[in-house]
Amino acid sequence: MKGIVLGIAATAIAFIVVTLLLPTKVAVDKDILHLILLAVVFGIANSLIKPVIKLLTFPINFMTMGLFTFVINTVLVLGVAWVANTYLKIAFTIAGFPKDGISFDAVVMAFLASIIISVVTTVIGIAVKD
């Protein structure tokens, strides 16, 4: 139970860090409840959807020596942004996505956001043990 709470808190902090590092391109509602809900949605996507996608894309992931995982993470971040805006009414936009539709800028910013989220959650996970 402690690990789940730590993971949600780390992901919420990671979303704050993303908005601080990419302030003009990534906008997240800074309400604590919305950040926690966004972190839960991201955690659900990572724990349920990501393994299935990784299994289905194993051949291309194997050929690219794991680099295709960055593409999977980018798509998951964009998917979480879409779900947060469409169903949860949480203001989470990446370079105008999903309001303005998909663009090259949105994909690049989602790619950078996924890297930042991974680094921040990993550092917090190492710094704070269960």
C-alpha positions in Angstrom: 0.0 0.0 0.0 2.8 2.3 0.9 4.4 1.7 -2.6 1.2 2.6 -4.4 0.9 5.9 -2.5 4.5 6.7 -3.1 4.1 6.0 -6.8 1.1 8.2 -7.1 2.9 11.0 -5.2 6.0 10.6 -7.3 4.0 10.8 -10.5 2.1 13.9 -9.3 5.4 15.6 -8.5 6.7 14.5 -11.9 3.8 16.3 -13.6 4.6 19.4 -11.7 8.2 19.2 -12.8 7.1 18.7 -16.4 5.1 21.9 -16.2 8.0 23.8 -14.7 10.5 22.6 -17.3 8.2 23.0 -20.3 5.9 25.9 -19.1 4.8 27.2 -22.5 4.0 23.8 -24.0 2.6 21.6 -21.2 -0.2 22.9 -19.0 -1.5 20.9 -16.0 -4.2 22.1 -13.6 -2.3 22.6 -10.4 -5.1 21.5 -8.1 -3.8 18.8 -5.8 -6.8 16.5 -6.3 -6.5 16.9 -10.1 -2.8 16.1 -10.0 -3.5 13.0 -7.9 -6.2 11.9 -10.2 -4.0 12.5 -13.2 -1.2 10.4 -11.5 -3.7 7.6 -10.9 -4.8 7.6 -14.6 -1.1 7.6 -15.7 -0.4 4.7 -13.3 -3.3 2.7 -14.6 -2.2 3.3 -18.2 1.4 2.2 -17.3 0.3 -0.9 -15.4 -2.5 -2.1 -17.6 -2.1 -0.8 -21.2 1.7 -0.5 -21.5 2.4 -4.2 -20.9 -0.1 -5.2 -23.6 1.4 -2.7 -26.1 4.9 -3.8 -25.3 4.0 -7.4 -25.9 2.3 -6.6 -29.2 5.3 -4.5 -30.3 8.0 -6.9 -29.1 9.4 -7.6 -32.5 10.0 -3.9 -33.4 11.2 -3.2 -29.9 13.7 -6.0 -30.2 14.9 -4.8 -33.6 15.4 -1.2 -32.2 17.0 -2.5 -29.0 14.3 -1.1 -26.8 14.2 2.4 -28.4 10.6 1.9 -29.5 9.7 2.0 -25.8 10.1 5.8 -26.1 7.4 5.8 -28.8 5.1 3.8 -26.5 5.7 6.2 -23.6 4.9 9.1 -25.9 1.6 7.6 -27.0 0.7 6.8 -23.4 1.3 10.4 -22.3 -0.8 11.7 -25.2 -3.5 9.1 -24.3 -3.5 10.3 -20.7 -3.9 13.9 -21.9 -6.8 12.9 -24.0 -8.6 10.9 -21.3 -7.9 13.6 -18.7 -9.5 16.3 -20.9 -12.3 14.3 -22.4 -13.6 12.2 -19.6 -12.2 13.7 -16.3 -12.4 17.4 -17.3 -8.8 17.9 -16.0 -6.9 20.7 -17.8 -3.9 18.7 -19.1 -2.7 19.9 -22.5 0.5 19.2 -24.4 1.3 21.8 -27.0 -2.5 22.3 -27.5 -3.3 18.6 -27.7 -6.1 17.4 -27.4 -7.9 20.7 -28.0 -6.1 21.7 -31.1 -5.5 18.2 -32.4 -2.3 16.3 -32.9 0.7 18.1 -34.2 4.5 17.6 -34.5 5.0 19.9 -31.6 2.6 17.9 -29.4 4.4 14.7 -30.2 7.8 16.2 -29.4 6.6 17.7 -26.2 4.9 14.4 -25.2 8.2 12.7 -25.9 10.1 15.1 -23.7 7.4 14.9 -21.0 7.6 11.1 -20.9 11.4 11.3 -20.4 11.1 13.8 -17.6 8.3 11.8 -15.9 10.5 8.7 -16.1 13.6 10.4 -14.7 11.7 12.2 -11.9 9.8 9.1 -10.8 13.0 7.0 -10.9 14.9 9.5 -8.8 12.1 9.8 -6.2 11.8 6.0 -6.1 15.6 5.6 -5.5 15.7 8.5 -2.9 12.6 7.3 -0.9 12.6 3.6 -0.2 9.5 1.6 0.7 
